[in-house]
């Protein structure tokens, strides 16, 4: 066979089998590891505090003293002193449960799975609803799906939480699913990068990572984000480039919570009626890059669907799982159809 033909054939095989997660070997250079995220099974925890006190008295610098208990592999429980504060402005106003920021002293985390994690986030359900746990499972799955899409991601682990709500002189038990999420500074350090705190136009951020993020947000039906203003996005500086890393997906069509609403940008509607309607919000770039990312998603279809299938047992309602999977399948209908891809992605890309 002609050597030139062999060369281009080899390049083609690499391109169509490429996964952005291959970059992880190069970029995840630190030796920082923790069993709290390397384990994939659900982590049982116990935690107790007053929701009223948390909402009223905590802020960026004020915490409540509490204790987090976690279950070991042998079934026994171990307690860890922690400090808690509320986080998330929207959920603070509209939710019964409030997302937490957990602060752990370095001295007490030694010899525990939490070693090396001074700050963590815990995502709760929002409301007292029958499907609240399934909503959490779906949001957890979004984090796991993004691990397939990009080498730059937040680590997350599903929690089985026994939460005792303190109400004056009594307690109210809640059995909930939750998500433990890596702190942004920890994520950046793990990738040998730094969190960039200022606003930056998406077109000044790394092209492929930006397109992957935009495709991913379209896949899950999320418009509640901004790369420029870092709304539900952290931008990290790594390898001399700016890379977006998304988080908080409860407003997406894939999760489809009862309280989710269509985003309004600068007072203007996006032209969709429901969060389950998709709207591409990425910026126009080189069409060849769009096609490259399109092929990445198509080639990773089975891996993405496997993430869903592998976690189906965590759903309380099998119909919620089926609906979620069908929603992702409908995204691939767009990826596989040239006409739909052009009209729903290429022609919708935002101009400067």
C-alpha positions as CSV (number, residue, x, y, z in Angstrom):
1,X,0.0,0.0,0.0
2,X,1.2,3.5,-0.8
3,X,2.9,5.1,2.2
4,X,1.0,8.3,1.8
5,X,-2.3,6.5,1.8
6,X,-1.3,4.6,5.0
7,X,-0.3,7.8,6.7
8,X,-3.7,9.5,6.0
9,X,-5.6,6.4,6.9
10,X,-3.8,6.3,10.3
11,X,-4.6,10.0,10.9
12,X,-8.3,9.2,10.1
13,X,-8.4,6.4,12.5
14,X,-7.0,8.6,15.3
15,X,-9.5,11.4,14.5
16,X,-12.6,9.2,14.6
17,X,-11.5,7.3,17.7
18,X,-10.3,10.4,19.6
19,X,-11.9,11.2,22.9
20,X,-11.1,14.4,24.8
21,X,-10.6,12.3,27.9
22,X,-7.3,11.2,26.3
23,X,-5.9,14.6,27.2
24,X,-6.4,13.8,30.9
25,X,-3.2,11.8,31.1
26,X,-1.3,14.9,30.0
27,X,-3.2,17.5,32.1
28,X,-4.0,15.6,35.3
29,X,-0.4,15.8,36.4
30,X,-0.8,16.2,40.1
31,X,-0.6,13.2,42.4
32,X,-3.6,14.4,44.4
33,X,-6.0,11.6,45.0
34,X,-8.7,10.9,47.5
35,X,-10.8,7.8,48.1
36,X,-13.8,10.0,48.5
37,X,-13.9,10.5,44.7
38,X,-12.0,7.5,43.4
39,X,-14.7,5.2,44.7
40,X,-17.7,5.0,42.4
41,X,-20.2,3.4,44.7
42,X,-22.8,5.6,46.5
43,X,-21.5,7.0,49.8
44,X,-23.8,6.8,52.8
45,X,-23.5,9.9,55.1
46,X,-25.3,11.3,58.2
47,X,-25.5,15.0,58.9
48,X,-27.5,17.2,61.2
49,X,-28.2,21.0,61.4
50,X,-31.0,23.6,61.4
51,X,-32.0,24.8,58.0
52,X,-33.4,28.0,59.5
53,X,-30.1,28.7,61.2
54,X,-28.1,27.8,58.1
55,X,-30.1,30.2,56.0
56,X,-30.2,33.0,58.5
57,X,-26.7,33.1,60.1
58,X,-24.2,31.7,57.5
59,X,-22.5,33.5,54.6
60,X,-19.2,33.5,52.8
61,X,-17.3,33.9,56.1
62,X,-19.7,32.6,58.8
63,X,-20.1,28.8,59.3
64,X,-22.1,26.5,61.5
65,X,-20.2,23.8,63.5
66,X,-21.5,20.3,62.7
67,X,-20.4,16.7,62.2
68,X,-20.5,14.6,59.1
69,X,-20.6,10.8,59.6
70,X,-19.7,8.6,56.7
71,X,-19.9,4.8,56.3
72,X,-16.8,2.7,55.9
73,X,-16.5,-0.4,53.7
74,X,-17.0,-2.7,56.7
75,X,-20.3,-1.0,57.5
76,X,-19.1,1.0,60.5
77,X,-19.4,4.8,60.8
78,X,-16.8,7.4,61.4
79,X,-17.5,11.0,62.4
80,X,-15.7,14.0,61.0
81,X,-16.0,17.5,62.5
82,X,-17.0,20.0,59.8
83,X,-18.2,23.6,59.4
84,X,-21.2,24.3,57.1
85,X,-22.5,27.3,55.3
86,X,-25.2,27.9,52.7
87,X,-24.4,28.4,49.0
88,X,-26.4,29.1,45.8
89,X,-28.5,32.3,45.6
90,X,-31.3,30.9,43.5
91,X,-31.8,27.7,45.6
92,X,-31.5,29.7,48.8
93,X,-34.5,31.8,47.8
94,X,-36.6,29.0,46.2
95,X,-35.7,25.7,47.8
96,X,-36.6,24.0,51.1
97,X,-33.1,22.4,51.2
98,X,-30.1,24.6,50.8
99,X,-26.9,23.4,49.1
100,X,-23.9,23.3,51.4
101,X,-20.3,24.3,51.4
102,X,-18.4,22.0,53.8
103,X,-15.2,23.1,55.4
104,X,-12.8,20.5,56.9
105,X,-9.7,21.1,58.9
106,X,-6.6,19.5,57.4
107,X,-5.7,18.1,60.8
108,X,-8.9,16.1,61.2
109,X,-9.1,14.8,57.6
110,X,-5.8,12.9,57.9
111,X,-6.3,9.1,57.6
112,X,-9.8,9.6,56.2
113,X,-11.1,9.5,52.6
114,X,-11.5,13.3,52.8
115,X,-7.7,13.9,53.1
116,X,-6.6,16.8,51.0
117,X,-10.1,18.3,50.7
118,X,-10.4,21.4,52.8
119,X,-13.6,22.5,51.0
120,X,-16.4,20.5,49.4
121,X,-19.9,21.1,48.1
122,X,-23.0,19.1,48.8
123,X,-25.9,19.3,46.5
124,X,-29.3,18.6,48.0
125,X,-32.7,18.2,46.3
126,X,-34.6,21.5,46.2
127,X,-38.1,20.9,47.3
128,X,-40.2,18.4,49.3
129,X,-41.3,16.4,46.3
130,X,-41.8,12.8,45.4
131,X,-39.3,13.0,42.5
132,X,-36.6,15.0,44.4
133,X,-34.2,12.2,44.7
134,X,-34.4,11.2,41.0
135,X,-33.7,14.9,40.1
136,X,-30.5,14.7,42.2
137,X,-29.5,11.4,40.5
138,X,-30.0,13.0,37.1
139,X,-27.9,16.0,38.0
140,X,-25.2,13.7,39.3
141,X,-25.3,11.9,35.9
142,X,-24.6,15.2,34.2
143,X,-21.3,15.5,36.1
144,X,-20.4,12.0,35.1
145,X,-21.4,12.5,31.4
146,X,-19.1,15.6,31.2
147,X,-16.2,13.4,32.3
148,X,-16.6,11.6,29.0
149,X,-16.8,14.8,27.0
150,X,-13.9,16.8,28.5
151,X,-10.7,16.1,30.4
152,X,-11.5,19.3,32.5
153,X,-14.3,18.5,34.9
154,X,-15.5,18.6,38.5
155,X,-15.3,15.3,40.3
156,X,-18.6,14.2,41.9
157,X,-19.9,11.3,44.0
158,X,-23.5,10.3,44.7
159,X,-24.5,10.4,48.4
160,X,-27.2,8.5,50.3
161,X,-27.9,11.0,53.1
162,X,-29.6,10.6,56.4
163,X,-30.2,14.3,57.2
164,X,-31.6,15.2,60.6
165,X,-33.2,18.7,60.5
166,X,-33.0,20.4,63.9
167,X,-36.2,22.2,64.7
168,X,-36.1,23.9,68.1
169,X,-36.1,21.0,70.6
170,X,-36.8,18.2,68.2
171,X,-35.4,16.8,64.9
172,X,-37.1,15.8,61.7
173,X,-35.5,13.0,59.7
174,X,-35.0,13.2,55.9
175,X,-33.7,10.4,53.7
176,X,-32.2,12.0,50.6
177,X,-29.9,11.6,47.7
178,X,-27.1,14.1,47.4
179,X,-24.0,14.9,45.4
180,X,-20.6,15.6,46.8
181,X,-18.7,17.9,44.4
182,X,-15.1,18.9,44.3
183,X,-14.1,22.4,45.2
184,X,-13.1,24.6,42.3
185,X,-9.6,25.4,43.6
186,X,-9.1,21.7,44.2
187,X,-10.2,20.9,40.7
188,X,-7.9,23.5,39.2
189,X,-4.9,22.3,41.3
190,X,-5.6,18.7,40.3
191,X,-5.3,19.7,36.7
192,X,-2.2,21.8,37.4
193,X,-4.1,25.0,36.6
194,X,-5.6,28.0,38.4
195,X,-9.1,29.5,38.7
196,X,-9.5,32.6,36.6
197,X,-11.7,35.1,38.4
198,X,-12.4,37.9,35.9
199,X,-14.9,38.0,33.1
200,X,-13.7,37.0,29.7
201,X,-15.5,36.7,26.3
202,X,-15.9,33.0,25.3
203,X,-14.1,33.7,22.0
204,X,-11.0,34.4,24.0
205,X,-11.3,31.0,25.6
206,X,-9.8,27.8,24.2
207,X,-11.8,26.9,21.0
208,X,-12.3,23.1,21.3
209,X,-13.1,23.2,25.1
210,X,-15.6,26.0,24.5
211,X,-17.3,24.1,21.6
212,X,-17.4,20.9,23.7
213,X,-19.0,22.9,26.6
214,X,-21.6,24.4,24.2
215,X,-22.5,21.1,22.6
216,X,-22.8,19.5,26.1
217,X,-25.0,22.3,27.4
218,X,-27.2,21.8,24.3
219,X,-27.2,18.0,24.8
220,X,-28.6,18.4,28.4
221,X,-30.9,21.3,27.4
222,X,-29.2,23.9,29.6
223,X,-29.3,27.6,29.0
224,X,-28.6,28.6,32.6
225,X,-24.9,29.4,32.2
226,X,-22.5,32.0,31.0
227,X,-18.8,31.5,30.0
228,X,-18.2,35.2,29.9
229,X,-19.5,36.0,33.4
230,X,-18.8,32.6,34.9
231,X,-22.4,31.8,35.8
232,X,-22.4,28.1,36.6
233,X,-19.0,27.9,34.9
234,X,-15.5,28.1,36.3
235,X,-12.8,29.2,33.9
236,X,-9.4,27.8,34.6
237,X,-6.0,28.8,33.2
238,X,-4.2,25.7,32.2
239,X,-1.4,25.1,29.7
240,X,-1.5,28.7,28.6
241,X,-5.2,28.6,27.7
242,X,-8.5,29.4,29.3
243,X,-10.9,26.5,29.7
244,X,-14.5,26.5,30.8
245,X,-15.6,23.9,33.4
246,X,-19.4,23.7,34.0
247,X,-21.4,22.9,37.2
248,X,-24.9,23.2,38.7
249,X,-27.3,21.7,36.2
250,X,-30.6,21.7,38.0
251,X,-32.2,24.1,35.4
252,X,-31.4,21.8,32.5
253,X,-34.0,20.0,30.5
254,X,-32.3,16.7,31.2
255,X,-32.9,17.1,35.0
256,X,-36.2,18.9,34.3
257,X,-37.1,20.0,37.9
258,X,-40.5,21.4,38.7
259,X,-39.0,24.8,39.5
260,X,-36.8,25.1,36.3
261,X,-37.6,28.0,34.1
262,X,-36.3,29.2,30.7
263,X,-33.4,31.6,31.0
264,X,-33.9,35.3,30.2
265,X,-30.7,36.9,28.9
266,X,-30.4,40.7,29.3
267,X,-34.2,40.9,29.5
268,X,-34.8,39.0,26.3
269,X,-36.4,35.6,25.9
270,X,-34.4,32.8,24.2
271,X,-37.4,31.9,22.0
272,X,-38.1,28.5,23.7
273,X,-41.1,27.7,25.8
274,X,-39.8,25.0,28.1
275,X,-36.4,23.9,29.6
276,X,-36.8,20.7,27.7
277,X,-36.6,22.7,24.4
278,X,-33.0,22.9,23.3
279,X,-31.2,26.1,22.3
280,X,-27.6,26.3,21.2
281,X,-25.8,29.1,22.9
282,X,-22.3,28.7,21.8
283,X,-20.4,31.2,19.6
284,X,-19.6,30.8,15.9
285,X,-16.2,29.4,15.2
286,X,-14.3,27.5,12.5
287,X,-16.8,25.0,11.0
288,X,-14.1,22.3,11.0
289,X,-13.8,22.5,14.8
290,X,-17.6,22.1,15.0
291,X,-17.4,19.0,12.9
292,X,-14.5,17.6,15.0
293,X,-16.5,18.0,18.2
294,X,-19.6,16.6,16.5
295,X,-17.7,13.4,15.6
296,X,-16.3,13.2,19.2
297,X,-19.9,13.1,20.6
298,X,-21.0,10.6,18.0
299,X,-18.1,8.4,18.7
300,X,-18.7,8.6,22.4
301,X,-22.4,7.9,22.1
302,X,-22.2,4.4,23.6
303,X,-19.9,5.5,26.4
304,X,-22.4,8.3,27.3
305,X,-25.3,5.9,27.2
306,X,-23.4,3.4,29.3
307,X,-23.0,6.0,32.1
308,X,-26.8,6.3,32.2
309,X,-27.4,2.5,32.1
310,X,-24.8,1.9,34.8
311,X,-26.7,4.2,37.2
312,X,-30.3,3.2,36.4
313,X,-30.6,1.3,39.7
314,X,-30.3,4.6,41.7
315,X,-33.7,5.9,40.3
316,X,-36.7,5.5,42.4
317,X,-39.0,5.8,39.4
318,X,-37.9,3.8,36.3
319,X,-40.0,6.2,34.1
320,X,-37.7,9.0,35.2
321,X,-34.7,7.0,33.9
322,X,-36.4,6.2,30.6
323,X,-37.4,9.8,30.0
324,X,-33.8,11.0,30.8
325,X,-32.3,8.4,28.4
326,X,-34.7,9.3,25.6
327,X,-33.8,12.9,26.0
328,X,-30.1,12.2,25.4
329,X,-31.0,9.9,22.5
330,X,-32.9,12.9,20.9
331,X,-29.6,14.9,21.0
332,X,-27.9,12.2,18.9
333,X,-30.7,12.4,16.3
334,X,-29.5,16.0,15.7
335,X,-25.8,15.0,15.7
336,X,-26.5,12.2,13.1
337,X,-28.6,14.4,10.7
338,X,-26.7,16.9,8.6
339,X,-29.8,19.1,8.0
340,X,-30.7,19.2,11.7
341,X,-27.1,19.8,12.7
342,X,-26.9,22.8,10.4
343,X,-30.2,24.4,11.4
344,X,-30.0,23.7,15.1
345,X,-26.3,24.1,15.8
346,X,-24.3,25.9,13.0
347,X,-27.0,28.4,12.1
348,X,-27.8,29.1,15.8
349,X,-24.3,29.8,16.8
350,X,-24.0,33.3,18.3
351,X,-22.0,36.1,16.5
352,X,-19.8,38.6,18.2
